[in-house]
Amino acid sequence: MKSWQLVRLIAGTFILLSLALGIPGSPVFVSQWWLAFTAFVGANLLQSALTRWCLMENILRKLGFEPGC
């Protein structure tokens, strides 16, 4: 799996997990503050789309994952 694919996999997982932890109707609800993490991940996705730079992708490349387009 290439680094850009892992970034999307990790971001999607973080968003779904933080929504599950932050929505009061969820069976695994912890606190509504988890929704701030959802916003943080979304803001990072927006920033990376506009600047074409993603810290998570750089980290994954340094860990040895293959870059690709």
TAFENSUL-V725133 format. One record per residue. N is the residue number from 1. RES is the residue in one letter. OMEGA is omega in degrees with one decimal (none if undefined). Layout:
# TAFENSUL-V725133
n=N res=RES omega=OMEGA
n=N res=RES omega=OMEGA
This chain:
# TAFENSUL-V725133
n=1 res=M omega=-178.1
n=2 res=K omega=-174.9
n=3 res=S omega=-179.0
n=4 res=W omega=177.4
n=5 res=Q omega=178.3
n=6 res=L omega=177.8
n=7 res=V omega=-179.4
n=8 res=R omega=177.1
n=9 res=L omega=-179.7
n=10 res=I omega=-180.0
n=11 res=A omega=178.3
n=12 res=G omega=178.1
n=13 res=T omega=178.4
n=14 res=F omega=-179.1
n=15 res=I omega=-179.2
n=16 res=L omega=179.6
n=17 res=L omega=-179.1
n=18 res=S omega=174.3
n=19 res=L omega=178.9
n=20 res=A omega=-179.2
n=21 res=L omega=-173.6
n=22 res=G omega=-179.2
n=23 res=I omega=-174.6
n=24 res=P omega=-179.7
n=25 res=G omega=-177.1
n=26 res=S omega=178.1
n=27 res=P omega=179.1
n=28 res=V omega=-178.9
n=29 res=F omega=176.2
n=30 res=V omega=-177.9
n=31 res=S omega=177.3
n=32 res=Q omega=177.5
n=33 res=W omega=175.8
n=34 res=W omega=178.0
n=35 res=L omega=174.8
n=36 res=A omega=177.0
n=37 res=F omega=175.5
n=38 res=T omega=178.9
n=39 res=A omega=178.6
n=40 res=F omega=179.6
n=41 res=V omega=178.5
n=42 res=G omega=178.5
n=43 res=A omega=177.4
n=44 res=N omega=176.0
n=45 res=L omega=177.8
n=46 res=L omega=179.5
n=47 res=Q omega=-178.2
n=48 res=S omega=177.0
n=49 res=A omega=-177.5
n=50 res=L omega=-175.6
n=51 res=T omega=-176.9
n=52 res=R omega=175.9
n=53 res=W omega=-178.1
n=54 res=C omega=-179.6
n=55 res=L omega=-179.5
n=56 res=M omega=179.0
n=57 res=E omega=176.2
n=58 res=N omega=178.8
n=59 res=I omega=-179.5
n=60 res=L omega=177.1
n=61 res=R omega=178.6
n=62 res=K omega=176.4
n=63 res=L omega=174.3
n=64 res=G omega=178.1
n=65 res=F omega=-175.2
n=66 res=E omega=173.7
n=67 res=P omega=178.2
n=68 res=G omega=-179.7
n=69 res=C omega=none
